[in-house]
């Protein structure tokens, strides 16, 4: 809505070079994800009388920024500077203490980027509470030990028996999270002790909450229930909580992608420690939780705090190609979709209706095997033999199994025969012993 306009000539138009910019005062409209459409009134601008191009100058941008800061509750530049001054710390020290990243803090201070609501609230809390800041700076998480709940050792009631039927107790025992037993009484006690809940009904509530936090979609061709799926995601997040990582940095994660892709050329068991370390340095904790009955999940991604992300890999498909495609799919969610702490993405096999899943699949495949490179290869070799697949994979520094999967997916049929690849050792599987070993590692985190 136009409020006022002046005819004072200010400058020639930089866009069309034929017109002249004139000062106008108008309402400025924009849309914010958390707020929706907003209108900033009486913003000074300049508009070309020839092409209509509009320029918002320094004065107009200050008015818009001030209004958006007020609407979103974003911490201001002066508040951030006051935070640094109060504790006599540099931008680098603030980044190390808060985990927000030095580049982000620099951008906030220069007004080049607006901090999120959660970041703003955290910084204001630290500014207001010297005690909280010192605890964070010194990483003094110690507290008096809490008394463990005394679990009643009894047979499960009928409702608890039904809950137990949905829990993959055998898988949990293989992970060494509970003791092996066929006794319903022992199983009830073990599960309640793991969660420190008096009843399995309380455990069910905890698992369903975990399911709803991490699993927004239930469109899958495979049987699934919220208790089993919630157990799977809960185990992964609990295990990741004890893994120390560097402050989460999306730019560092982006820079690590090429290294991870090159690792795909090697045997999975050999490179898993390297993969974990590369992700750890970028602020991502990688945890492997073998698939449990009726969980149907292959992977889950969550930004648990501004300083830490988690990827839970289900090892659902034990072939080499699927291992890497699932891992890169989860990385894609961090690169493309997750921006706020607490956000999560849970993946299923048949999420064709969710554009984020399609985007993550496309990003993963294109990162592992460049679409342009694959197109050129497919044109020259519409039905490539194994040796051509292997040579192409070596050229782009990825594994032949990954090339074959993405090539066949693009073709819509099995052009490159997996049986022939297997016979030549080019389509390896993850040994069952390795899957069990990774699962048993989880007990170390509890």
C-alpha positions, 0 to 999 in steps of 0.5 A: 500500500502506497502511503506517500510519494515525492517527485524529488529526483535522486539518481539515475536507475542502475537497472535500466540506465534510462530512467530516474530513481524517485523517493517514495514511502510505501509499506513493505511486505514479506513472509517469515516461516515462523510468523507468516506474512508481515507488513512494515509500514512507511519504509523509504525507498527509491523507484525508477520512473522508467522500468519500475525497479525499486531500491531499498536504501540504508535507511529503509533497511534499518527500519525493516530490520528493526521491525523484523527483530521486534517481531521475531524476538531476535537478539540485536547486534548491541545485545550480542556485543554487550554479551561479549563485553560482559564476559570479556570474551572474543568472538572466537571464545564465544563460538567455542563456549556456545558452539554456535560457530565463529562465522555465525557470531561474526555475521550476527554482529555485522547484521548480515544474518538474523539469529533464530528465536532459540539462539536469541533466547539462549544468548539472553539467558547466558547474558542474564545468568552469570552462573549459567554462563560459567557452567557452560564455559567450564563444562561443569555438568556434575550434579548430585546422583539421582536415586534410582527408582525401585522397580516392583518385580512382578508379572506384567498385567494384561495391558503390559503383556500387550506392550511387551509383545510390541517390544523387540526384546531379543534385539535389545538383549543382543545390544546388551541393553537388557538381560536375555530372558524368556520370562515375561516377569524378567522382561518387564522388570528389565525394560522398566529399569532401563527407562526408570519407569514404574510400569510399562504403560509409562514406558509406552508413553515415553516411547510414543513421545519419542516416536512422535518427536522423531517420526513425523511420517507413517507412510510405509509398506512395512509393518510398524508400530510406535512402541518399536519405532519409538524404542529404536529412535530413543536408543539412538538418541540416548547413545548419541548423547554421550558422544562428544562432538565439535560444535556443529558447523554446516559449512564444515559438514559440507566440506567433509562430503567429498572425503566421505564419498571417497571413503565409500570406495573402501570396505565399510567395516574398515572406514566406519571409524574414519567416517565417525571422526569426520562427522564428529569434527563437523558436530555430528554424532553417528550412531548405528542401531540395528533395525528392530521388528516393526520399526521400519526405520532406515535412518533418523536425523536430528539437530538436538541443539545448535551445537550438535546433530545426530544421525542414527543409521539403521543398517537396514540394508546390508549391501554396500550401496544402500549403506552409503546412500542412506548415510548421505540421505541423512546428511542431506537433511542436515544440509537442506532441511534442518535449521532449528534445534529440536527439528528431526527427520525420520525416514521410511521406504515409501515417502514419495509424497514428502518433497523433503524425502525426494530432495534428500534422495536426489542430493544423496545420489547426485553427491555420490554420483554426479548426475552430469557425469552419469548422464555422459556415461549412460549415453556412451554406455547404455548397458555397461559391462562390469569393467566399464562400471568399475573404471567409471567408479574409479574416475569419480572416486566412488564404489561400483555398487553405488554407481550400479544402484543409481544407474539402475534407478535412473534407468528404471530397471536392472540394466547393470546386473547385481548378480554379475557384480556380486560374482566379481566382488563389486557388490559387497554386503556388510557381514552379519557379525559387523552389524551385531558388533555395532549394535553391541557398542550401544551398551557402552553409551548407557 
